[in-house]
């Protein structure tokens, strides 16, 4: 009897251990599922966004602020406040004002909000708000496309020292422009095309790097509306630029246009992140700049003709009214919109004449999408994370070296090739609808 009872107890003990093991394994699998399944994007994003509030406050109070351009921004807008509307006479400590009029209005508001630019701590808090709003907009894009496993979002926000630095330790204008750009992208996903064009133009008015998205946006407009119905939206973009720049255009139109949209601006070799391995005389050579521009345009045309179009479509068909195209093109999906926009911008970054440290924010939040969209399939998660890490390391190497800039180009090339070999830009879940 005692023997039998002992057996029962042993069986029960084995059963308890087995049940506990199954429970723990199930719990691990569920957590693993949450981290690797895009349908849990909102849950993971919410947790990371809340964590970012604490991280940003910790950085503000524990890491020293570094003055680079903030005082120059304040000096530039102070000149406008004092009545100077000639762009050739507006300058700060780091040189002349080289940003469009939207920058002037936004940073004038920041000038008054921060006690004429003197209250740096409050300015940092405002940029924390910009950072958190940007993250919300970016997470919403990833939620709509559901292409990227949620564990990657940790590398896209919490783990990047350089991005936190650009926003809250340097107070650059690049994050403001990108925040407005992501508003425009979200509006496109919601099918508010005219309003999206308005915010896109506002983003361009803060810094013209946003023009790198322009080829993709033009392609999407033509794809959705054809040439004639796209013209009003393009006119709205242009009209906003004219209205914002009107006080400066009336004073000195040539000065405003040449300063705020200076496509031939020369960059200093000591600040370049991407071309450090070149001799300085090559870096400064105009033929090198023209070659980069030519390569940029060629790659854009090739992507538009062979990657962004559907099988059997031709670029010239985009000029027609969508209802008259044969075969009739299906509606644009969220995934297709984002792929085209992000790829357009990424190509521009790859062929930029120079990338400075604050320019990282131009494409940082788009990198996970580009990596997990590429068809180097079977580019394992580990390899994709490694590419993200190498890119982050390149941008965190100060001053840049031949090795850091070369590794950045190698990473860019791998991503570009993976995007080129995409066979079907539509995600699986889109096909099921």
ABEGO torsion letter per residue (X at the ends): XAAAAAAAAAAAAAAAAAAAAAAAAAAAAAAAAAAABAAAAAAAAAAAAAAAAAAAAAAAAABBBBBAAAAAAAAAAAAAAAGBABAAABBBAAEBBABBAAAAAAAAAAAAAAGGGABAAAAAAAAAAAAAAAAAAAAAAAAAAGABBAAAAAAAAAABAAAAAAAAAAGBAAAAAAAAAAAAAAAAAAGBAAAAAAAAAAAAAABAAAAAAAAAAAAAAAAAAEAAAAAAAAAAAAAAAAAAAAAAAAABAAAAAAAABBAABBBBAAABAAAAABBAAAAABAAAAAAAAAAAAAAAAAAAAAAABBBGBBAAAAABBAAABOBBBBBBBAAAAAAAAAAAAAAAAAABABBBAAAAAAAAAAAAAAAAABABAABBAAAAAAAAAAAAAAAABOBBBAAAAAAAAAAAAAAAAAAAABABABBAAAAAX
